[in-house]
Amino acid sequence: MSVWISLIGIGEEGLDGLAPALKTLIDDADVLVGGERHLAKVPGGDAERLGYDNGFGAVLDEIESRRDRKVVVLASGDPMNYGIGAMLSRRFGIDDMEIHPAPGAFSLAAARMGWSLPDCETLTVHGRPADVLNLHMSPGTRLLVLCRDGDSPAEAAALLSERGYGDSQVTVLEHLGGDNENRFDGRAADWSHERAADLNTLAIECIAEPEAQLLSRAPGLPDDAYDHNGQLTKREVRAVTLSSLAPLPGELLWDIGSGSGSIAIEWMRLGGHRKAVAIEKDSARANVIAKNASRLGTSKLKIIEGTCPDVDIPGEAPDAIFVGGGVSTPGLLDWAWDSLKPGGRLVANAVTIESEQALSAFHEAHGGDLLRLVVERAETIGSSNGFKPMRAVTQLSLRKPS
């Protein structure tokens, strides 16, 4: 069948900002789809109108049932940038669609600020926790943020101040591209503006105060970046473990016996749409994982309470599995190996004799690399300094045949 879905991005100026050909597509539509704000920009007409009151999944089903009709979907700005475009193309395929973007909020915000768009970090807190900002804070970074509503600027200012970025310059850009466009600026720590308009975009120039804890995206965050009760893969071992897991963009990790969640969190902090599931049997530790994930900008980390191999982990098979706890549990390593995708990586760490024996036996059966990590840290001994060895860690890493 020929193209039957037209996805049209519109700005605050509404139909007046569209080319005549796009106005004709809207006038000739049998079905108009969009949010309340978008549909209000199209007065009159005989087209059937579908909104998002029952969620995106429901409206996609409604569109599917109208394949024999001309469907026009209205979206804000560039619908392929945190918009409905990706969902439509996944569901129907690009052969059934034509996409007509308008200048999006990021492009308009960069133009207003005089910032180079490729040099900015672009993100959204629309429908997502505001603490995603925690992942992107670093000195000199420029952030462009699609906001959830008028409370988002104050929430962002509070987060910046809490993390030691209170000197950051925050600009609120309301109703970009429309007659009601407005701008106001301020310092995060002194933020006292009234609630913004619900349709707003933030431009943030991150400025760190001297006491700010600067956290790299590279594996091996300082141990004190985490809350933990001792169940923490130490910094040096963590860096080697992430290297052995060899994260690639878009991949999924299972972190078994997650403890404080450090391996899963640092996997996700690498960006690239990586996903992770933290499996932890202790509910108190699971709560700690959630707090760590929020503070370190990875609130999308999925946390499952349970004991492997008995726990049910829904969804796709993982690309990598890390076993940090319970290595000596009978059958656990075999279950993890069977759960991996072909070509996936399994990494397991052991600190007890029983766990080392389990890794040695698995290594004999399946091969891979077996190594021992011994780290010594300098500590004060009386009036002098000396090196104190940490508990040795034995690590097995191997790749499943593809």
C-alpha positions in Angstrom: 0.0 0.0 0.0 1.2 3.6 -0.7 1.9 6.1 2.1 -1.1 6.6 4.3 0.4 8.3 7.4 1.7 11.8 7.2 3.5 13.0 10.3 3.7 16.8 10.4 5.7 18.8 12.9 4.2 22.2 13.8 5.5 25.0 15.8 3.9 27.5 18.1 2.8 29.6 15.1 0.5 26.7 14.2 -0.8 26.3 10.6 0.7 29.7 9.6 4.1 28.3 9.8 3.4 25.4 7.4 4.1 25.2 3.7 0.9 25.2 1.5 1.4 21.5 0.6 1.4 20.5 4.3 -1.8 22.5 4.9 -3.4 20.6 2.0 -2.4 17.3 3.6 -4.2 18.4 6.8 -7.2 19.7 5.0 -7.6 16.4 3.1 -7.0 14.1 6.1 -9.7 11.6 7.0 -8.2 11.2 10.5 -6.2 13.8 12.6 -4.1 12.5 15.5 -2.4 14.7 18.1 -2.4 16.1 21.6 -5.1 18.5 22.7 -2.8 21.5 22.0 -1.9 20.3 18.5 -5.5 19.5 17.5 -6.6 22.9 18.7 -4.4 24.6 16.1 -6.6 23.0 13.4 -10.0 24.6 13.5 -13.1 23.0 11.9 -13.0 20.3 9.3 -14.7 17.0 9.0 -11.8 14.7 9.9 -12.1 12.2 12.7 -9.9 13.3 15.7 -7.9 11.0 17.9 -6.1 12.1 21.0 -3.8 10.5 23.6 -6.2 10.3 26.5 -5.8 6.5 26.7 -2.0 6.5 26.0 0.2 6.1 23.0 -0.3 2.4 22.8 -4.0 2.8 22.4 -3.8 5.5 19.8 -1.3 3.4 17.7 -3.9 0.6 17.7 -6.6 3.1 16.6 -4.3 4.2 13.7 -3.7 0.6 12.8 -7.4 0.0 12.4 -7.7 2.9 9.9 -5.2 1.7 7.3 -7.6 2.4 4.5 -7.8 6.1 5.4 -5.6 9.1 5.1 -4.1 9.7 8.6 -2.3 12.9 9.6 -0.4 12.9 12.9 0.5 16.3 14.3 3.5 16.7 16.6 5.6 19.5 18.1 8.6 20.7 16.1 10.8 17.7 15.0 8.8 14.6 15.8 11.9 12.4 15.5 13.6 14.1 18.4 11.9 12.8 21.6 8.6 12.8 19.8 6.1 10.3 18.6 7.9 9.7 15.3 10.1 6.9 16.6 7.1 5.0 17.9 5.2 5.4 14.6 8.1 4.2 12.5 8.7 1.2 14.7 5.1 0.2 14.5 4.3 0.9 10.9 7.6 1.1 9.1 8.9 4.1 7.1 7.4 2.8 3.8 3.9 3.6 5.1 4.9 7.1 6.3 6.1 10.4 5.3 7.6 12.7 7.9 7.7 16.5 7.7 9.7 18.0 10.6 9.6 21.6 11.7 12.4 23.4 13.6 12.4 21.7 17.0 12.9 23.1 20.5 16.6 22.2 20.6 17.3 24.0 17.3 15.3 27.1 18.4 16.9 27.2 21.8 20.4 26.9 20.4 19.6 29.7 18.1 18.3 31.9 20.9 21.4 31.2 23.0 23.9 31.4 20.2 25.2 27.9 21.0 26.4 25.3 18.6 23.9 22.5 18.8 26.4 19.6 18.3 28.4 20.9 21.2 25.4 20.7 23.6 24.0 17.8 25.5 20.3 17.4 24.6 17.9 15.6 26.9 14.3 15.5 28.1 12.6 15.4 31.5 9.2 15.2 29.9 7.7 12.0 31.3 11.0 11.1 33.0 12.5 11.8 36.4 14.3 15.2 36.7 17.3 13.5 38.2 18.4 12.4 34.8 20.2 15.7 34.9 22.6 14.2 37.4 24.2 12.2 34.6 25.0 15.2 32.5 26.4 17.7 35.0 30.1 18.5 34.4 32.0 21.8 34.3 31.5 23.8 31.2 28.8 21.5 29.8 25.8 23.2 28.0 22.5 21.4 28.4 19.3 21.9 26.4 16.4 20.3 28.3 12.8 19.6 27.2 10.7 20.2 30.3 7.8 18.4 31.7 5.9 21.5 32.9 6.3 24.8 34.6 7.8 23.3 37.7 10.8 21.8 35.9 13.0 24.9 35.9 12.8 25.2 39.7 13.4 21.4 40.1 16.5 21.6 37.8 17.9 24.6 39.8 17.5 22.7 43.0 19.3 19.6 41.6 22.1 21.7 40.3 22.5 23.4 43.7 22.4 20.1 45.6 25.2 18.7 43.4 27.5 21.7 43.8 26.6 23.4 40.6 24.7 26.3 42.1 26.7 28.8 40.1 25.3 27.4 36.9 23.4 29.8 34.6 19.8 28.7 33.9 17.7 30.2 31.0 14.0 29.4 30.6 12.7 29.7 27.0 8.9 29.7 26.9 6.7 29.1 23.8 9.7 29.1 21.4 8.7 30.3 18.0 5.3 31.6 18.9 3.8 35.0 19.6 4.1 34.4 23.4 7.8 33.6 23.3 9.5 34.7 26.5 12.8 34.3 28.2 14.1 34.7 31.8 17.5 33.9 33.3 19.0 33.2 36.7 21.7 31.5 38.8 20.6 28.1 40.0 21.5 28.7 43.7 19.4 32.0 43.7 16.5 30.7 41.7 13.4 32.6 42.7 11.4 33.0 39.5 7.7 32.3 39.5 6.4 29.1 37.9 7.2 29.0 34.2 4.8 28.3 31.4 4.2 24.6 30.9 5.7 24.7 27.4 9.3 25.6 28.1 12.8 24.5 27.3 15.9 25.0 29.6 19.3 26.1 28.5 21.9 25.4 31.3 25.5 26.3 31.4 27.0 24.1 34.1 29.4 25.9 36.4 30.9 23.8 39.2 31.6 25.2 42.7 34.9 24.3 44.3 33.3 21.7 46.6 31.4 19.9 43.8 32.1 16.2 43.4 33.1 15.8 39.7 32.1 12.5 38.4 33.5 11.1 35.2 31.6 8.8 32.9 34.6 6.5 32.8 34.3 3.3 34.8 35.6 3.4 38.4 33.7 6.1 40.2 35.1 6.9 43.7 33.7 4.5 46.3 32.1 7.4 48.2 29.9 8.2 45.2 27.8 5.3 46.5 25.7 4.5 49.5 26.5 1.0 50.6 26.8 -1.3 53.6 30.0 -2.9 52.4 28.4 -4.7 49.5 30.4 -2.7 46.9 32.7 -3.7 44.1 35.7 -1.5 44.9 36.7 1.2 42.5 39.8 -0.5 41.0 38.1 -3.9 40.6 35.0 -2.1 39.2 37.0 -0.5 36.5 38.5 -3.8 35.4 35.1 -5.5 35.6 33.5 -3.0 33.3 36.4 -3.4 30.9 35.9 -7.1 30.9 32.1 -6.7 30.3 33.0 -4.7 27.2 29.8 -2.6 27.0 28.6 -1.7 23.5 25.8 0.9 22.7 22.3 -0.4 23.1 23.2 -3.5 25.0 21.5 -5.0 28.0 23.3 -6.1 31.2 22.1 -8.3 34.0 23.9 -7.5 37.3 23.3 -10.5 39.6 23.8 -10.0 43.3 24.0 -6.3 42.6 24.7 -5.1 46.2 24.9 -1.3 45.8 24.2 -1.4 42.0 27.6 0.0 41.1 28.3 -2.2 38.0 24.9 -1.7 36.5 24.9 2.0 37.2 28.3 2.6 35.6 27.3 0.4 32.6 24.3 2.8 32.1 26.4 6.0 32.8 28.3 5.2 29.6 25.3 6.3 27.7 24.7 5.0 24.2 21.2 3.7 25.2 22.6 1.0 27.3 20.2 -0.8 29.6 20.7 -2.8 32.8 18.8 -5.0 35.3 20.0 -5.1 38.9 19.0 -8.4 40.6 19.3 -8.3 44.4 17.8 -10.6 47.0 18.0 -8.2 50.0 15.2 -5.6 50.0 17.3 -3.0 52.0 20.1 -3.3 49.4 17.5 -2.9 46.6 16.4 0.4 48.1 20.0 1.5 48.3 20.4 0.6 44.6 17.4 2.8 43.7 18.9 5.8 45.7 22.3 5.4 44.0 20.7 5.1 40.6 18.7 8.3 41.2 21.7 10.3 42.5 23.9 9.2 39.6 21.5 9.9 36.8 20.4 6.3 35.9 16.8 6.1 37.3 15.9 3.9 34.3 17.8 1.1 35.9 15.4 -1.8 36.4 15.7 -3.4 39.9 14.3 -6.9 40.6 14.3 -8.4 44.1 15.0 -12.1 44.0 17.5 -14.9 44.0 19.0 -16.3 40.9 18.4 -18.7 39.2 14.9 -18.8 40.6 14.0 -15.2 39.9 11.9 -14.3 36.8 13.5 -11.6 34.7 11.1 -10.5 31.9 12.2 -9.1 28.6 15.0 -9.9 26.1 18.0 -12.0 26.8 21.0 -10.1 28.0 24.1 -9.2 26.0 26.3 -9.4 29.1 25.9 -10.8 32.7 27.9 -9.9 35.7 27.8 -12.2 38.7 29.0 -10.3 41.8 27.3 -12.4 44.4 26.3 -16.0 44.9 28.9 -17.3 42.5 29.1 -20.6 44.5 25.3 -21.1 44.3 24.8 -24.6 42.6 23.8 -24.1 39.0 24.0 -20.3 39.0 26.9 -20.0 36.5 25.3 -22.6 34.2 22.0 -20.7 34.3 23.7 -17.4 33.5 25.6 -19.0 30.6 22.4 -20.4 29.2 20.6 -17.1 29.6 23.1 -15.1 27.5 22.6 -14.2 23.9 25.0 -15.9 21.5 28.1 -13.8 21.5 27.3 -12.5 24.9 29.9 -12.0 27.7 29.9 -13.5 31.2 32.0 -12.0 33.9 32.1 -13.3 37.5 34.1 -12.2 40.5 34.9 -14.3 43.6 36.5 -13.5 47.0 35.9 -16.8 48.8 37.5 -20.2 48.4 34.2 -21.8 47.5 33.5 -19.1 44.8 37.0 -19.5 43.4 36.5 -23.3 43.1 33.2 -22.6 41.2 35.0 -20.3 38.8 37.9 -22.7 38.3 35.5 -25.5 37.5 33.5 -23.4 35.1 36.8 -22.2 33.5 37.9 -25.8 33.0 34.5 -26.6 31.3 34.1 -23.5 29.1 37.5 -21.7 28.9 37.8 -17.9 29.1 40.2 -15.7 31.0 40.9 -16.4 34.7 42.8 -13.7 36.6 43.4 -12.5 40.1 43.2 -8.9 41.1 45.2 -7.7 44.1 45.0 -4.0 45.0 46.9 -2.2 47.8 46.0 1.2 49.0 48.2 3.5 51.0 47.1 4.2 54.6 48.6 5.9 57.6 50.4 3.5 59.9 51.4 5.4 63.1 53.4 8.4 61.9 54.2 6.9 58.5 52.4 5.6 55.5 52.2 2.1 54.1 50.3 0.0 51.7 47.4 -2.2 53.0 46.2 -5.0 50.6 42.5 -5.3 49.9 40.9 -8.7 49.7 42.0 -10.4 46.5 39.4 -10.9 43.8 39.4 -13.7 41.3 37.7 -12.9 38.0 36.5 -15.1 35.2 35.5 -13.6 31.9 34.4 -15.4 28.7 32.4 -14.9 25.6 29.6 -17.3 24.5 30.1 -18.7 21.0 27.9 -17.1 18.4 
